[in-house]
Amino acid sequence: MEGNGGDAANVVAPLAKWRNDFSRAFQFYLDRSTPHPTERWLGTLAVAAVYVLRAYFVQGFYIISYGLGIYILNLLIGFLSPKVDPELEVSDDASLPTKGSDEFKPFIRRLPEFKFWYAITKAFCVAFLMTFFSVFDVPVFWPILLCYWIVLFVLTMKRQIMHMIKYKYVPFSRGKQRYGRKKSGASSSGLMRD
């Protein structure tokens, strides 16, 4: 009886070691990709293109595509929303200014860009794998799903844009603002006049 337990432990130990090694290697490459957003998003675009081509050539899996679209819409709302919603909570840390005299506080997303990218990439990979199983190919009339998704997208984005306008925030920035150098002649002549 002890021999059976020992054999099971001998089989589980290498699997656990392999899983741990794989997890560490995956996290290492994930961490290395963090400072390269353009390359990450290009990779995600390639994964999305592979999924779209697979769904197009198979001519099916519309439910998977619809579910993927709803999931991405949900992620997009989290990406465009502030961490602290001024309608729901009053917080002392990072919140949006509501008046012109309020102190500027930076926009902090509810869903950071890296997590947004990672979730979308993972969703496309899972959806791609699901297209290999016929149980997920439910026959539906896809134009109705597409119309419903478009209506849902428009209504959700309208509500989100109205929220942005009401609380005066823009969830996009082009990085750190750069200022031009001041001309030394202009600044010294200004000092001479005073």
Residue pairs with C-beta under 8 A, 6 or more apart in sequence:
30 118
33 39
33 40
34 114
37 113
37 117
40 117
40 121
41 117
43 121
44 117
44 120
44 121
44 124
47 121
47 124
47 125
47 128
48 124
50 128
51 68
51 124
51 127
51 128
51 131
54 128
54 131
55 61
55 62
55 64
55 65
55 131
58 131
58 137
60 131
60 137
61 130
61 131
61 136
61 137
62 138
62 140
62 142
62 145
63 136
63 137
63 138
63 140
63 145
64 127
64 130
64 131
64 136
65 127
65 145
66 145
66 149
67 127
68 123
68 124
68 127
69 149
69 153
70 149
70 152
71 123
72 120
72 123
73 149
73 152
73 153
73 156
75 111
75 116
75 119
75 120
75 123
76 116
77 156
77 160
78 109
78 110
78 111
78 116
79 109
79 110
79 111
79 113
79 116
79 171
80 109
80 160
80 164
80 171
81 109
81 110
81 111
81 160
81 163
81 171
82 95
82 96
82 107
82 108
82 109
82 110
82 167
82 169
82 171
83 94
83 108
83 109
83 110
84 91
84 93
84 94
84 95
84 96
84 108
86 95
86 96
86 98
86 167
87 163
87 167
94 105
94 106
94 108
95 105
96 105
96 107
96 167
96 168
96 169
97 103
97 104
97 105
97 168
98 167
98 168
107 169
107 170
107 171
107 173
109 116
109 171
111 119
130 136
131 137
164 170
164 171
